[in-house]
């Protein structure tokens, strides 16, 4: 964030958190979501009651965790853009009535289509004239591709743990070869989905690399089991990965907000 007074709002699965940039100083604020209220109602309350939100916001970025449909850039046309609702609803259920956003990812020659709750969007728009909507996985995919994909000759699979789920991806020839999201509330489920995806991609247990970042469920058990099956399991340390950036130093902040 380059604005002198800007804010990033992360709307997770029943969670809200804020990254405030005021005069080039960052502060991170997890917000205690009240049960029985929608996330948009909680966000409206936060703008009313939280002192760190009592300022003129020049730019707001709303980060959402909704599922993403990836469309090859060459297949995404103006006519496609006019029917985002039907495309998204045909592939993914449970998001009817939500706004659909299309964001190009030039590095991967793809367009990401995802949903955002209209009430959340409206609350943010009520408090900032300049609003950007972003899916949390877009900066993560870009970073993993630019930072690791061309490093060495071994094939690589990546797993990002967040919001009680795991996003698994792999790249090939400047494209996302594979991208999927699985429930990862329990370590046994996470292990199954990681090894299932590994096998589906035809990865080599002795030669290829698995890179993991984020908050793992029962991390010690999960890492022990993974290393029993795969030779090269790498845990990404955000602090070292991002060259000890100021954002990487903030305890408890999700990896996607650091990028």
C-alpha positions in Angstrom: 0.0 0.0 0.0 1.5 3.3 -1.1 -1.3 5.7 0.1 -0.5 7.8 3.2 -3.9 6.8 4.7 -5.0 3.4 3.3 -6.5 0.2 4.7 -6.7 -3.4 3.8 -9.8 -5.3 5.1 -9.6 -9.1 5.0 -13.0 -10.8 5.1 -12.2 -14.4 5.9 -14.5 -17.3 6.8 -16.3 -15.7 9.7 -13.3 -13.4 10.5 -12.4 -9.8 9.9 -9.0 -8.2 10.2 -7.5 -4.8 9.2 -4.1 -3.6 8.1 -3.9 0.2 8.5 -1.3 2.3 6.8 -1.2 5.8 8.3 1.7 8.0 7.4 3.7 5.0 6.1 3.3 3.2 9.5 1.5 -0.2 9.5 -0.7 -1.6 12.2 -2.6 -4.9 12.2 -6.0 -5.3 14.0 -7.9 -8.6 14.2 -11.5 -7.8 14.9 -13.6 -9.9 17.3 -16.6 -10.9 15.1 -19.9 -11.0 17.0 -21.9 -14.2 16.5 -25.4 -13.8 15.3 -24.5 -10.9 13.0 -23.5 -11.0 9.4 -19.9 -10.2 8.4 -21.1 -7.0 6.7 -23.0 -5.9 9.9 -19.8 -6.6 11.9 -17.8 -4.5 9.5 -20.2 -1.6 9.7 -20.0 -1.8 13.5 -16.2 -1.8 13.3 -16.2 1.4 11.3 -18.4 3.0 14.0 -16.6 1.8 17.1 -12.9 1.2 16.3 -10.5 4.2 16.9 -8.1 3.1 14.2 -10.9 3.4 11.6 -11.7 7.0 12.7 -9.7 8.7 9.9 -10.2 9.7 6.3 -9.4 6.6 4.2 -7.9 7.5 0.8 -7.9 3.9 -0.5 -9.5 0.7 0.8 -8.7 -2.8 -0.4 -11.2 -5.5 0.4 -9.7 -9.0 0.4 -12.2 -11.9 0.0 -11.8 -15.6 0.4 -14.5 -16.8 -2.1 -13.6 -19.7 -4.5 -12.0 -18.7 -7.8 -12.7 -19.8 -11.4 -9.6 -19.4 -13.6 -10.1 -18.7 -17.3 -7.3 -18.7 -19.9 -6.7 -15.2 -21.0 -7.2 -16.1 -24.7 -10.7 -17.5 -23.8 -11.8 -14.5 -21.8 -13.6 -12.1 -24.2 -16.0 -9.1 -23.8 -18.9 -11.5 -24.2 -17.5 -13.6 -21.4 -17.3 -10.6 -19.2 -21.0 -9.9 -19.8 -22.0 -13.3 -18.5 -19.8 -13.7 -15.4 -22.9 -14.5 -13.2 -24.0 -17.4 -15.3 -20.4 -18.8 -15.7 -19.7 -18.6 -12.0 -23.1 -19.9 -10.9 -22.9 -22.8 -13.3 -19.6 -24.0 -11.8 -20.0 -23.0 -8.1 -23.2 -22.9 -6.1 -24.0 -20.9 -3.0 -23.0 -17.5 -4.3 -26.2 -16.4 -6.0 -26.8 -12.6 -5.6 -23.2 -11.8 -4.9 -21.2 -9.5 -7.2 -18.8 -11.3 -9.6 -15.3 -9.8 -10.2 -12.9 -10.5 -13.0 -9.2 -9.8 -12.4 -6.5 -10.5 -15.0 -3.3 -12.2 -13.8 -0.8 -11.3 -16.5 2.0 -13.5 -15.1 -0.1 -16.6 -15.5 -2.0 -15.6 -18.7 -5.3 -16.1 -16.9 -8.3 -14.2 -15.6 -9.6 -15.0 -12.1 -13.3 -14.8 -11.6 -14.6 -14.7 -8.0 -17.5 -13.5 -5.9 -17.9 -10.7 -3.3 -20.7 -10.1 -0.9 -22.6 -7.0 -2.1 -23.3 -5.8 1.5 -19.6 -6.1 2.4 -18.7 -4.2 -0.8 -21.2 -1.5 0.0 -20.0 -1.0 3.6 -16.4 -0.5 2.3 -17.6 1.9 -0.4 -19.5 3.9 2.2 -16.2 4.6 4.0 -13.8 5.1 1.1 -14.1 6.7 -2.3 -11.4 4.4 -3.8 -12.1 0.7 -3.3 -10.3 -2.3 -4.8 -11.6 -5.8 -4.5 -9.1 -8.6 -4.4 -9.2 -12.4 -3.9 -6.7 -13.5 -1.3 -5.2 -16.1 -3.7 -4.2 -13.7 -6.5 -1.2 -12.2 -4.7 -0.3 -15.6 -3.3 -0.2 -17.3 -6.7 1.8 -14.4 -8.1 4.3 -14.5 -5.3 4.8 -18.3 -5.4 5.2 -18.2 -9.2 7.7 -15.4 -9.2 9.6 -16.5 -6.2 9.8 -20.3 -6.6 8.5 -21.7 -9.9 11.8 -21.1 -11.9 14.1 -22.1 -9.0 15.9 -25.3 -9.8 14.8 -28.1 -12.1 12.5 -30.1 -9.8 8.7 -29.9 -10.2 6.9 -28.1 -7.4 3.5 -28.2 -5.7 2.4 -25.5 -3.3 0.0 -25.5 -0.4 -1.4 -22.4 1.4 -3.2 -23.0 4.7 -5.7 -20.4 5.7 -9.3 -20.0 7.0 -9.5 -23.7 7.9 -8.8 -24.7 4.3 -5.9 -25.4 2.0 -5.3 -24.0 -1.5 -3.1 -26.3 -3.5 -1.5 -25.2 -6.8 1.1 -26.1 -9.3 2.5 -24.2 -12.3 3.7 -25.2 -15.8 4.8 -23.1 -18.7 3.7 -19.8 -17.4 0.3 -21.1 -16.3 -1.5 -22.5 -13.3 -1.5 -26.1 -14.2 -3.6 -27.0 -11.1 -5.5 -24.9 -8.5 -8.0 -26.3 -6.0 -9.3 -25.6 -2.5 -10.0 -28.2 0.1 -11.4 -28.3 3.7 -8.4 -28.5 6.1 -9.9 -28.2 9.6 -8.4 -31.5 10.5 -4.8 -32.7 9.9 -5.9 -36.1 8.6 -8.1 -34.4 5.9 -5.2 -32.0 5.0 -2.8 -35.0 4.6 -5.3 -36.8 2.4 -5.9 -33.9 0.1 -2.2 -33.0 -0.2 -1.2 -36.6 -1.1 -4.3 -36.9 -3.4 -3.3 -33.8 -5.3 0.4 -34.9 -5.4 -0.7 -38.2 -7.0 -3.1 -36.5 -9.4 -0.3 -34.3 -10.7 2.0 -37.2 -11.2 4.6 -35.8 -8.9 7.7 -37.9 -8.0 8.0 -38.7 -4.2 11.8 -38.7 -4.3 12.6 -35.9 -6.8 9.8 -33.2 -6.6 9.2 -30.4 -4.1 6.3 -29.6 -1.8 6.2 -26.0 -0.5 3.9 -25.2 2.4 3.0 -21.8 3.9 0.3 -20.7 6.4 -1.3 -22.0 9.6 -1.2 -25.8 9.5 -3.6 -27.9 11.7 -1.6 -30.0 14.1 1.5 -28.9 12.3 4.0 -31.3 14.0 1.9 -34.4 13.2 1.1 -33.3 9.7 4.8 -32.5 8.8 5.9 -35.8 10.3 3.4 -37.8 8.1 4.2 -35.8 5.0 8.0 -36.4 5.4 7.3 -40.1 5.7 5.9 -40.0 2.1 7.7 -37.2 0.4 11.5 -36.5 0.4 11.4 -32.8 -0.2 8.9 -30.9 2.0 9.7 -27.2 2.5 8.0 -24.9 4.9 8.1 -21.3 3.8 9.1 -18.8 6.5 7.4 -15.5 5.6 10.1 -13.5 7.4 12.9 -15.0 5.4 10.8 -15.3 2.3 9.9 -11.6 2.2 13.4 -10.4 3.2 12.4 -9.4 6.7 9.9 -6.9 5.4 8.0 -4.8 8.0 4.8 -6.6 7.2 6.4 -10.0 7.7 7.3 -9.0 11.2 3.7 -8.6 12.3 2.6 -11.5 14.4 -0.6 -13.2 13.5 -1.1 -11.6 10.2 -2.1 -13.9 7.3 0.5 -14.5 4.6 -1.8 -13.1 1.9 -1.9 -9.7 3.6 1.9 -9.4 3.7 2.2 -9.5 -0.1 
